[in-house]
Amino acid sequence: MVVAFPYAGGGAGAFNDWHTVLAGDCTLIPVHLPGRERRFHERPYRRMTHLVRDLIEEIGPLMSRPVLFWGHSMGASVSVALTLELTRQGYPPPVHLLLSGAGSPDRRVAKDLVHVLDDEGLTARLRQYEGTPAEVLDNPDLLQLVLPVIRADFELLETWSRPLPQALPALLTVLYGEDDRSVSAHQVDGWHSYSDLPVTLRSFSGGHFFIRSHAEEIAAVIGGLVRTAA
């Protein structure tokens, strides 16, 4: 079983194709956050503690079986925060954390606060990440709909009291894009400090959203992790 956490501004629909790619290896459960898709009219989370509190109500009962958390970008931070809180509350932790498109919590540039940028600055940052469709970025009306949710996601990340390096209670596999301008090699390497066991690092060609062009390869990675945990 894989619980997938979306990136900033992304919805559960980003994982639609993965149901087919992963068929037979596991059950994929994408997390559907408020402020997007069918929950568009709900207020997005702005604090990690509130998100994790509500996630535990939904995910806690699943933790009696082998569960792998997969978090891309913002989702990697959510995976870590949720794992720590599950453990604190006495739940079994996930058997594996698959973290993609993200550096370790302690190596984030603290002064780089995206959520305080004006709309023009935030839009420019989204262009840099190359994940938001151009037809959205070039349409002022669409931008007014999506920017508040994306800004809230960055606020959630940037106000999170990030945990200092410590051994997380799960195996770690880290995937990263070789041309990702938002995550440095130094930040990726920081994940080694969050485990007492060897951390597996896998590089892929592409930028921040390399997972879109390497679906079969990443599915093979996930399948291998699931079979090992079964």
N, C-alpha and C positions, 0 to 999 in steps of 0.2 A: 504494500500500500504506500502510495506517495501523496503527501499533502503539499501542494504547490502554492507559494506565496508570490503575488504579482509585483512588478516593478512600479515605481512612482507613476501614477496616472493610469496605469494599465488595469485591465479588468480580467475576470476569469476567462473571457473569450480568447485571450492570448494563448490559452492552453488547449483550445478546441482540437487542433490537429494532433495533439499529443495523445489523445485518447486512442486514436488509430495506431499511431507509431508504437505505443507501448502495449498494445493489446496482447494479452497472453502472459505478460510478465508481471503485471501488477494492476491494482485499481488506482486510478488517478483522481484525486479530489482537489480541484482548484478552489482556492479561497476567494469568495466573492465579497469584495469590500463595498461599503456604501459610497455613494457619490458617482457611481459609474454603472453603465449598462442598466439592467432592470432595477437597480437601486439608485438610479440617477438622482431621484428627488430626496434622498436621505443625506444628512450632513456627514461629510467625511471626517474621519478621525484626525485630530491634531496632536494627540499625545499617545506615545507608545504604551504607557501603562493602561490607558483605557482600551486600546485595541487588544492587548494581550489578555486583559481581564475577560473580555467578551469571547475571545478565541478559545480560552480554556473551557468555557461552558460548552462549546461545540466540539472541541477536539479532545478534551480530557477523557471522555468515555472510550475513545478509540485507542488509547495508549496501552491497553492491555494486550495488544497484538503488535507485531513488528511494523513500525511506521518509519518512513524516511521523509524528512523535511527537505524540500527543494525551494530555495529562495533566490530569485534573481534580482540584483541591484538592491532596491529598498527591501525586497523580500528576504535577502540574506540577513539583514539586521533584525527583521521580524522573527526569522527562524531562531536566531541566537537569543533574543529577548524571551521568546516563548519557551524555548528549551530551559533556560535558567529558571523561569517562574514555575514551569511544570515540576521541575526538580525540587524547588523550594516548597511546593505544596504537597510533595510526596507522591506525585505521579511517576510512572516509569518514563524515562526520557526516550526520544527517538533513537533508533538504532544507528542512524547515519544522518549527517547534515551534508547536503549537496549545495554548495554556495557558489553562485556564478555571477560574474559581472560586478564584483564588490571586493573592496579591501577590508582588512580587519578593522573592528570598531575603534581601536586605539590609534590608528594611523590616519583617520579622517582629518582633513585640514579644517581645524575648528573655526577659522576666520572666514571660511568660504560658505557664507550663509545665502543659499539660493532663495529661500522663502521670503527674504526681505527685498529682493530685486523688484523693480517696477515691471510692468507687463512686457515692456520692450526687452528688458534685460533677461527676464525669464524665458521669453520666446527665443532669444538668441542662444541661451544655454540649451534649450531643447533642440535647436538646429545642430548644435555641436554633438549632442548625443545620438543624433540620426535615428531616433526611434519613433518620432511623431510624424505622421504622413504630411507631406508638403501641402496637400489640399486643406489640411487643418491649419497649419501654420500660416498659410497665405490667405485665410478667410477670417476676417475680423469677428464675424458673428459666431463662428465655431470656436474661435479662441476664447471668447468671453464665456463660453460654456465650460471649456475644459481647464482653463488656467486656474480657477479657484480650487479645483480638486488636486491638481498637480502641486500648487503652492501649499495646500494643506499637507500633502504627503511629505514634501520637503521639510515643512515645519515639524512634523512628527519625528523625522529623522534627526533634525538639527537641534531639537530640544531634548532628545533622549539622553539620559545619563548613561553614557556608553560604558560597558564593563571593562575594567582593566584586564590585561592578559591573565588568563586562568584556564585550567584544564576543563573544557566542556565535557559533559557526560555522554559523548557520542563520537563516533569516528567522523573525520572531516575529509571531504573531497572538494577541491576548489577548481573551478573552471574559469578561464579568463580569455578575453580577446587580445590578440597581440597588438592590435591597433586601437585599443580602447583609450581614448584621450581623457576619460574621467577617472580611470583607476591606474595608478602607477605600479611598476614592478615592486617598489618598496612597500606599497600598501598590500599587494597580494601576498608578499612574503611574510607579512605580519601574522597571517593565520597560523603559522607554526607555533606562535606563542599561546595559542588557545587549545592546545592538545598536548597530552603527555605521550601520545603515540605518533607515529609518522603521519604527516598530512600529505595527501596526494594532490599534486598540482598538475593540471592539464591545460595546455594552451591550444587555442584555435585561431585560425586566421579570421580577421574581421574586427569590427569595432565593438561598441557597447552591447549591441544586440546580435552578437555572433550566434546565439542559440537558434536564430531563425534560419540560418543557412547551413547549420550542422545538425539538423534534427536526428538523422539516422545514427550519426556517431554518438551524440549525447544520449539517445535512447539506448544504445548499446552499453554505455557507461551505467545508466540507471538500471538496466536489466541485470547487469553484473552485480551491482550493489544489492539489489533486491534478492537475487538468488543466494548471495552470500549470507544475507540476514535471515533468510527463511529457515 
